[in-house]
Amino acid sequence: MTTTVERPVIGVDDEQARLVVFALLDAAGGEPAVEVSQAVLAQSTGLDRRTLRRVLDRLEAAGWVGVERPATPNSPAVYGIAGLAQTCRDVGLTPPAPALPAVVERGPRVLSRQEATHPLDHVVEGARYLVNPEYLQAGENVRRDLRAGKGFLETVRAHGVVKDIDVYVTLTGLVVLDGHRRLDAALALHLESVPVRVVRVDDEAERIASQLMVNDEAEHCNSAERADAIQQLVLLGVPAQDLRRRGIRGEEVAAARAVASAPQAVRQAAVERPQIDLVGLGHLAELATDAVEDSPVVAKALADAIERPEQVEHIVARARAEAEEERLLADKRAELEAQGLRVLAWTEERSLLGRGKLLEEMVDEHGEVFTAQTHASCTGHVVVVHPKLDWNSSTRKVVGVSTTFWCDDWRAHGHRNRWARNTSGATSGPMEEEQRKARAEKIRRNKAMDAANGVRRQWIQDRLLTSGTRLPAVAWRSRLPLYLFPVLRWTHMSVSSTALEKGRERLACDLPSLRAVLPTAPAAEVALLTFALAAMEGSIEKDTWTDTRGVSAMMTRLHLRFLEQLGYTLSDVEASYCQDVEDATDASDLHQVPGTKPTTKTTRTDQAEEGQS
């Protein structure tokens, strides 16, 4: 079955249709087709555009008018009106009286090449024109990447350039202010004309500021492009108040300054993730500028920022400490390498284990312990740089750099193990006599340390932990906090429950009972000291004297020196051990643990004076 579509009937009393029909006939001037914009028809008929479109639709549906070419953004529609005059006569439509005024305006004027390239006397500010895109000058743009993708090109191919390209007048032609992407697409598609609007630009600063505020098709400048534009405005001398008036915040100005000198990788992050705002990009730029060249810390921070742009502030905050540590280590490494030394990072120290050995663990052919100076001529000489940590900080905080010296293959270079046993095979040749001496020395020191441990623990029980014992006032008030704080903190971080139990047994104290002490200041002080002493004594063994480096050694030395200050007399092996720790540790390292600064031994006269006070 064929469906019949009824055409609407245009009556003789249809005033609106009459107005539109005779406007079309007048504009055609006797031709079978007419090219005219709806704006011109609306002006001629006095109808608003919505009403005009409804009337045109009715005329087309009735078969009076045909649309031979739809309107585009760059050109008006073409209407086929052949036979329209006869149709009007057939239905009795007659021209109105007075006759319709002649249509003068036919849309934007098309500029010639001469007018476009020498526009001063041919264009008017605020007017619209059509011009060949090849006649326009692209000029400078704050956006480096126009980002005219395939989708945008297809849109322009189908619909033309929809939005006017803003241009300003110069002596040499029309220069694009806003619309570089549209111009680029029009040139790529070889469009015959594009719509332009003439605007006013007073100077370079005005140009940059305008481009910052108006962006193409909602495609905003990325943060790096915005930084460049702001920096240009600053260099042009634009006052701060004018920048604020244009919506540029003070923190953006500072960020733009940082981005201007940042590595290309920072700018690339803004290109890959436009969501990174300028302030966040400025923080990344500062991080990259302060860090070492090709820093993996910066590379990771940039990657994290691209993945999570909303977390830029937190990412940079976490990376700053790592970058500072990296820079300190790099500076120290460069300093040592300038001295001709072979340097390894602390993360590479593991490669030395097995074949390598620390200098203080080796002796030369004369039995002398190596130093950095005496071992420097060995081809296996290598130095490892370590971060120096602040142990009083609740977070990892690097305050400097320390070094350790190694021989990368001590056997191959003929060195001897300082602590070798006869059966160890730890020397490079037959050195049985030296081995026997080292073995005997180790046994002697172990025995001496074991005996000293017993004497010291008994002194602690009798002198410090016995009921009724009163500590010297001066020592108690001034020295105890410098002992308790690092010991208790170290206990929390490093001392096992097994060591605590061992310390309790060695000092014959009942740690659980400390919870039931009387709530008095003296009782609480003794209880706190008891806990700290037990933690330390549980960590000291007969061979502790062999460990003279690291935090554990510094804590053991702190413990012994503190007891010495309270009146305990160090044995020879204890005093020698403290001296070894002080010799093996940088003074700055000792200061990282409160109370570990080398002290002068307290005399019996001093002790008596403290007791009297």
Sequence and secondary structure as in RCSB ss.txt:
>XXXX:A:sequence
MTTTVERPVIGVDDEQARLVVFALLDAAGGEPAVEVSQAVLAQSTGLDRRTLRRVLDRLEAAGWVGVERPATPNS
PAVYGIAGLAQTCRDVGLTPPAPALPAVVERGPRVLSRQEATHPLDHVVEGARYLVNPEYLQAGENVRRDLRAGK
GFLETVRAHGVVKDIDVYVTLTGLVVLDGHRRLDAALALHLESVPVRVVRVDDEAERIASQLMVNDEAEHCNSAE
RADAIQQLVLLGVPAQDLRRRGIRGEEVAAARAVASAPQAVRQAAVERPQIDLVGLGHLAELATDAVEDSPVVAK
ALADAIERPEQVEHIVARARAEAEEERLLADKRAELEAQGLRVLAWTEERSLLGRGKLLEEMVDEHGEVFTAQTH
ASCTGHVVVVHPKLDWNSSTRKVVGVSTTFWCDDWRAHGHRNRWARNTSGATSGPMEEEQRKARAEKIRRNKAMD
AANGVRRQWIQDRLLTSGTRLPAVAWRSRLPLYLFPVLRWTHMSVSSTALEKGRERLACDLPSLRAVLPTAPAAE
VALLTFALAAMEGSIEKDTWTDTRGVSAMMTRLHLRFLEQLGYTLSDVEASYCQDVEDATDASDLHQVPGTKPTT
KTTRTDQAEEGQS
>XXXX:A:secstr
           TT HHHHHHHHHHHHHHTT SEEE  HHHHHHHH   HHHHHHHHHHHHHTTS EEEE  BTTB
  EEE TTHHHHHHHHT    SS        SSEE  HHHHHS TTT  TT EEEE GGGSB    S S     H
HHHHHHHHH   S EEEEEETTEEEEEE HHHHHHHHHHT S EEEEEE   SHHHHHHHHHH  GGG    HHH
HHHHHHHHHHTT  HHHHHHTT  HHHHHHHHHHHTS HHHHHHHHH TTS HHHHHHHHHHHHHS TT HHHHH
HHHHHHH GGGHHHHHHHHHHHHHHHHHHHHHHHHHHHTT  EEEGGGGGGGTTT EEGGGEE TTS B  HHHH
TTSTTEEEEEEEEE TTSSS  EEEEEEEEEETTTTTTT EETT  TTT  SSS  HHHHHHHHHHHHHHHHHHH
HHHHHHHHHIIIIISSTT    HHHHHHTHHHHHHHHHHHHHHH  HHHHHHHHHHHT  GGGGGGS SSHHHHH
HHHHHHHHHHHHTT  TTGGG  SHHHHHHHHHHHHHHHHTT    HHHHHHHHHHHHHS HHHHHTSTT S   
   HHHHHHHHH 
